[in-house]
């Protein structure tokens, strides 16, 4: 099942996501190119892309304070209706 999901191309589904979505990306990510997350962002109408400098693929562990600050800000924006 893991292999099937890894090989699945679900990009066409991205445009159907109609919820505010935060995409957090580590600037030094070697596993997923920035072009991939930019494509996700472009295809998801209500998405916000944040690139975290100096972090890689596991940006939540490599830059936890900045990662958490972005998540908190995003969630607060949903509560206040500013997303």
PLY file of the C-alpha trace (Angstrom):
ply
format ascii 1.0
element vertex 83
property float x
property float y
property float z
element edge 82
property int vertex1
property int vertex2
end_header
0.00 0.00 0.00
2.86 2.35 0.80
4.37 1.82 -2.64
1.02 2.43 -4.31
0.61 5.73 -2.47
4.19 6.75 -3.28
3.54 6.16 -6.97
0.06 7.68 -7.05
-0.23 10.98 -8.88
-2.97 12.87 -7.09
-2.15 16.35 -8.39
-5.53 16.62 -10.11
-7.21 16.31 -6.71
-5.43 19.37 -5.30
-7.76 21.79 -7.06
-10.74 20.28 -5.28
-9.42 21.17 -1.83
-11.49 24.16 -0.76
-10.18 24.67 2.76
-7.46 27.02 3.95
-4.25 25.00 3.83
-0.82 25.85 5.19
2.11 24.42 3.24
5.34 24.58 5.24
8.51 23.86 3.30
12.13 23.70 4.41
14.33 25.78 2.10
17.08 23.14 2.20
14.77 20.18 1.54
16.70 17.70 -0.63
13.89 15.13 -0.80
11.13 17.29 -2.26
12.09 20.07 -4.67
10.61 23.52 -4.14
8.97 23.24 -7.56
6.78 20.42 -6.21
5.41 22.41 -3.28
4.97 25.48 -5.52
2.86 23.33 -7.84
0.77 22.18 -4.86
0.33 25.82 -3.82
-0.62 26.90 -7.34
-3.21 24.12 -7.62
-4.77 24.69 -4.17
-6.78 27.91 -4.33
-6.91 28.52 -0.57
-3.33 27.60 0.27
-0.53 29.58 1.83
3.09 28.61 1.20
5.76 29.39 3.77
9.41 28.56 3.11
11.43 28.13 6.29
15.05 29.19 5.77
17.80 26.85 6.92
15.47 23.86 7.38
15.25 20.67 5.36
12.61 18.02 4.79
11.78 17.63 8.48
11.36 21.35 9.10
9.16 20.81 12.16
12.15 19.21 13.90
14.90 21.29 12.30
13.27 24.67 13.00
10.58 23.92 15.61
10.15 27.46 16.92
9.61 28.95 13.46
7.45 26.01 12.35
5.23 26.30 15.44
4.98 30.08 15.08
3.65 29.70 11.52
1.17 27.01 12.57
-0.10 29.15 15.47
-0.43 32.24 13.27
-2.28 30.25 10.62
-4.68 28.68 13.13
-5.35 32.06 14.74
-6.15 33.47 11.32
-8.77 30.76 10.86
-10.39 31.59 14.19
-10.39 35.31 13.45
-11.71 34.73 9.93
-8.66 36.24 8.19
-7.54 33.11 6.33
0 1
1 2
2 3
3 4
4 5
5 6
6 7
7 8
8 9
9 10
10 11
11 12
12 13
13 14
14 15
15 16
16 17
17 18
18 19
19 20
20 21
21 22
22 23
23 24
24 25
25 26
26 27
27 28
28 29
29 30
30 31
31 32
32 33
33 34
34 35
35 36
36 37
37 38
38 39
39 40
40 41
41 42
42 43
43 44
44 45
45 46
46 47
47 48
48 49
49 50
50 51
51 52
52 53
53 54
54 55
55 56
56 57
57 58
58 59
59 60
60 61
61 62
62 63
63 64
64 65
65 66
66 67
67 68
68 69
69 70
70 71
71 72
72 73
73 74
74 75
75 76
76 77
77 78
78 79
79 80
80 81
81 82
